[in-house]
């Protein structure tokens, strides 16, 4: 068995800015992400694979995948 997890999304870009002496720059951080899970199985010898996308990572979704 193996398991892999990857997080993909847009990250707020922050860079250098010029401000007056003693003033720290501020930026609104917006790291909104939509999550989904891909359950998959691969047959190593032939490379055949099966994948399904689910909205949650729980026992009910995994049972649907197994069925």
N, C-alpha and C positions, 0 to 999 in steps of 0.2 A: 504494500500500500504506500501511497505517497500523497502529499497534500501541498498545495501551493496557494499563495495569496498575494494579490497585487492590488495596490490602490492607485487609481488613475483619476485625475481631476485637474481643474484649473487652480493655480495658486496665484494670489495677489503678487504682482511684480513690485518689488521695492528696490529702489536705487538710491544713489547719492543725490542730494539736493543742496542748494546753497541757502543758508539762512543767516540771520544776524548773529553776531557773537553772543553766546550764552543761550540761544534759543534752539531747542531741540525740535526737529521736524516730526510731524505726526502724519499718519496715513491710516485710513479705514481699511481693515483687513476683512476681506470677504472670501471665505473659503467654503462656499456652499458646494455640497457634493450630493449627487444622487447615487445611491448604492444599489447594486444588484449582484447576484451571485450566479456563476456559471458552474453547473455540476457536469462532470464529464467522465467518460470511461474510454480507455484506449486499449486495443488488443495489440500487444507488443510485436508479435510475429508478422502480422499482416498490415498493421497500421490502421485498421478500421477503427473508427471512433464514433462516439455518440455524445452530444452535448445538449443541455437544456438550460434556459435562463429562468431564474426565480427571483422574486422580490425579497425573500427572507432566507436566512440561514437557520433552519430549525428542523426538528425531527419530521414534521408533517411534509415539508417540501422534499426532504431527502427520501422519505418513503414513497412519494409520488415518483421520484426519479428512479428508485429501485424497481417499482412496479412497471 
